[in-house]
Amino acid sequence: MSDEKFQASQESWKKSVDRTLERFPERKDRFKTSSDINVERLYFPDNDNDYENKLGYPGTYPFTRGIQPTMYRSRFWTMRQYAGFGSAEETNKRFRYLLDQGQTGLSVAFDLPTQIGYDSDDVMAEGEVGKVGVAIDSLQDMERLLDQIPLDKVSTSMTINAPASVLLCMYIAVGEKQGVPLEKLTGTIQNDILKEYIARGTYIFPPKPSMRLITNIFEYCQQSVPKFNTISISGYHIREAGSTAVQEAAFTIANGMAYVDAALESGLDIDAFAPRLAFFFNAHNNFFEEAAKFRAARRIWAKIMKEHYQAKDPKSWKMRFHTQTGGSTLTAQQPDNNIVRVTMQALAAVLGGTQSLHTNSRDEALSLPTEESARIALRTQQIIANESGVADTVDPLAGSYYVEELTDQIEKDVEAYLDRIRDIGGAVQAVEEGFMQREIQQKAYETQKNIEREEEIIVGLNKYKVEEEVNPDLLKVDEALEQAQIQYMNSIRQQRDQKAVDYSLEAIKENAKDSNANLIPFILEAVKVYATIGEICNVLRGEFGEYTGI
């Protein structure tokens, strides 16, 4: 590229920045280091023949350097701490505490019965109610969960998959009760069932009807809840199961392509639903590899959407993602070390250009986080944002020989995996044949052997150990909660209009038989008359069957 052409491309990018600044002014008139050195918005070479093809400019294709022209100079990432335990009231109290401490978005953890579509009084729920997240049985619980939280001002992420349609409908119904227009509701449902078959296991239905529910959500939200992110295609749990960074990116992108294919097969227009697709990644320990992973994943997805699917809207090319620091990296030994691990992982996510971030708490290898630990985790993000200076320029790692080589190599290795998955027949077929599962299991086994041989050092676990008595103050869920939740649910059943419930469940059953019917409006009607999550999922179990694994 000639000097003149390179200069012209810079000028074109600067004009797009000016347009962005009209809507989102930067946080400061001048950014500088502690030595009073000016920090420019963006750094790039004076002339580089391959610069635009590989890196481009922030906010422009292929988005290697970020999806917004000014990134964090205008607005920090959303600080979205994942929380949920016990009853709806307890979790609501934690949400409001975190919002008071400066959190900028909610992220809901549901208990195991909720995640697999069982009511709290089901025999399958015994001993698990409220343990790893909040128990949500009916709309009444969702109302209590979101009490005094204005849904027109707060964005909410919900980590829910198999029964995502039911929880989304509960959220919509609460918004309506608050008087919030549907077009103003913002947030994300995870709604990623493929990674459940691969890595996590909280599935209910077989792949085909599960994919139908997902595309039903795409279609409904496109028409009625346009600002809600309809899926968070998750690599996080793939990484937690033991994958490498390359496998995490590759399998996540392959799953994303499967969802796009399913939506297109159902008749949706790609530029109508693709801008609301979102992703969810893990931030692990290898600092530079993690930052490069995010940059490579953005570039690969942009190329796939533009070149393979031929999407026309630039918003369809953008990979927007949430990041959570690596839960599996935390140790019960010397738990304060986890604060350092989380800080490094969070910094990698920020330097990689994440749109929102959850930082794990120091005690999560031992229990659900205490209020103090959750505050430290949030303060970690706030210190990175406000004190480190890393948010003052866009993509500060760009141009590093090491980072760019890592980015290129990760891109190459991910594309090799995508080719293998394509040869198998796509992500759904690869899941059904156990390909991804075997690849992850092999890497997890190799990693564990390396730790045992001390070829991979985990500070405090296999080296630098100390004699310690770990007796921190841990959060404990009251065992009486389960019976209290069951009694509360029974009172809802006694007060509701049972005929209306029966009618709404029958409507779901009949429309589930019709593969062309969108089930979301029928689920929404059932939710509004206080049908429970278990009742709705049991109707669908009866029609769709249950997945039992490969």
PyMOL commands that set and color helices and strands:
alter all, ss='L'
color gray80, all
select helices_A, chain A and resi 3-23+51-54+71-73+88-100+112-115+123-125+139-145+164-177+182-184+194-200+207-224+236-240+245-265+270-276+287-308+314-317+327-329+337-351+371-387+390-392+401-424+427-432+435-452+481-495+498-512+520-528+533-544
alter helices_A, ss='H'
color red, helices_A
select strands_A, chain A and resi 78-79+82-83+106-109+156-159+187-189+228-229+231-234+277-283+321-325+356-358
alter strands_A, ss='S'
color yellow, strands_A
deselect
rebuild
show_as cartoon
